[in-house]
Amino acid sequence: MERWQNQYIAKVKTHPRIMEEGDEGFDLSAVLEFKAFKKQYPQVAVELGSGSGMHLLQLATKSPEALFVGFELRYKRAFRTIEKGEKKDLTNIFMIRGDARRITELFSPRELSALYIHFPDPWEKHRWRKNRLIQDGFLSELTELLQEGGRLSFRTDHQEYFSAAVKVIERSGHFVRESYTENLVETEGESYHPSSEFEALFVSQGLRICSSIFRRTTGATEAPGANFPTSPEV
Ligand SMILES: C[S@@+](CC[C@H](N)C(=O)[O-])C[C@H]1O[C@@H](n2cnc3c(N)ncnc32)[C@H](O)[C@@H]1O
């Protein structure tokens, strides 16, 4: 009997705009090439768990001078993102088909102008929570990568994960909250439009979208800002 093969594995492995995490991690020469490639951009932003790429593509269209890098575990989603970008003639998108928790292998301290974590898997059961992306250890790695003034955007339909993540981010002492809502659709009113595939799905199911944007500070405590924009610019 013939074994089923994911057709996207081969496509990902051979695409010059996708780097793959293999069984032994990243290939050293691919890492060096990627590091040289991103040097041509004055600003670099990263989305962790970028799914099928709708949000990354919107950002790349809006800011052609910046580079947008997505981390995505699924081959098909990583490939489709790049494919959609090519159809729009976007050259400022790069995908990492791999685990977002390896981000420090690819970026230097203070390199990133923005980090997006939108609709990450909530790992609902208590015993699975250690798998969540937002927790103290990983957040401190992400904090190192963000420039001072860089933005961290967190969005989810999962109320409990939202409260827990906001607590983790705020107690780190390295961020000031710029915006916060537990009902994005209501907050944005007529100007609201879903930013991603999963956001559109959750809104269509009647779920509330929680969203918060934080600005990286030097670490000294600052009073939360009042009139910051609700969507982060890189
Ligand atoms: C619920 S989906 C949200 C996708 C997208 N952000 C959106 O809003 O449409 C979560 C995505 O994160 C990816 N993912 C989960 N854990 C990951 C990890 N550790 N590294 C990279 N991607 C991950 C999943 O494969 C999935 O595509």
The ligand as an SDF file (V2000), in Angstrom:
LIG
                    3D

 27 29  0  0  0  0  0  0  0  0999 V2000
   -5.0380   28.9550   15.8720 C   0  0  0  0  0  0  0  0  0  0  0  0
   -3.8490   29.0740   14.6080 S   0  0  0  0  0  0  0  0  0  0  0  0
   -3.7700   30.8390   14.3050 C   0  0  0  0  0  0  0  0  0  0  0  0
   -3.0980   31.1740   13.0120 C   0  0  0  0  0  0  0  0  0  0  0  0
   -3.0530   32.6680   12.6500 C   0  0  0  0  0  0  0  0  0  0  0  0
   -2.2800   33.4240   13.6240 N   0  0  0  0  0  0  0  0  0  0  0  0
   -4.4410   33.2280   12.5050 C   0  0  0  0  0  0  0  0  0  0  0  0
   -4.8180   34.0660   13.3400 O   0  0  0  0  0  0  0  0  0  0  0  0
   -5.1420   32.8490   11.5580 O   0  0  0  0  0  0  0  0  0  0  0  0
   -2.3230   28.7800   15.4520 C   0  0  0  0  0  0  0  0  0  0  0  0
   -1.1970   28.5410   14.4910 C   0  0  0  0  0  0  0  0  0  0  0  0
    0.0330   28.4910   15.2060 O   0  0  0  0  0  0  0  0  0  0  0  0
    0.8090   27.4190   14.7010 C   0  0  0  0  0  0  0  0  0  0  0  0
    1.7090   27.0350   15.7940 N   0  0  0  0  0  0  0  0  0  0  0  0
    1.3780   26.4690   16.9800 C   0  0  0  0  0  0  0  0  0  0  0  0
    2.4620   26.3220   17.7690 N   0  0  0  0  0  0  0  0  0  0  0  0
    3.5210   26.7970   17.0580 C   0  0  0  0  0  0  0  0  0  0  0  0
    4.9070   26.9030   17.3150 C   0  0  0  0  0  0  0  0  0  0  0  0
    5.4380   26.5020   18.4690 N   0  0  0  0  0  0  0  0  0  0  0  0
    5.7060   27.4300   16.3570 N   0  0  0  0  0  0  0  0  0  0  0  0
    5.1810   27.8410   15.1680 C   0  0  0  0  0  0  0  0  0  0  0  0
    3.8620   27.7680   14.8700 N   0  0  0  0  0  0  0  0  0  0  0  0
    3.0390   27.2570   15.7880 C   0  0  0  0  0  0  0  0  0  0  0  0
   -0.2020   26.3550   14.2980 C   0  0  0  0  0  0  0  0  0  0  0  0
    0.3010   25.4510   13.3450 O   0  0  0  0  0  0  0  0  0  0  0  0
   -1.3390   27.2130   13.7430 C   0  0  0  0  0  0  0  0  0  0  0  0
   -1.2090   27.4550   12.3560 O   0  0  0  0  0  0  0  0  0  0  0  0
  1  2  1  0
  2  3  1  0
  2 10  1  0
  3  4  1  0
  4  5  1  0
  5  6  1  0
  5  7  1  0
  7  8  2  0
  7  9  1  0
 10 11  1  0
 11 12  1  0
 11 26  1  0
 12 13  1  0
 13 14  1  0
 13 24  1  0
 14 15  1  0
 14 23  1  0
 15 16  2  0
 16 17  1  0
 17 18  1  0
 17 23  2  0
 18 19  1  0
 18 20  2  0
 20 21  1  0
 21 22  2  0
 22 23  1  0
 24 25  1  0
 24 26  1  0
 26 27  1  0
M  CHG  2   2   1   9  -1
M  END
$$$$
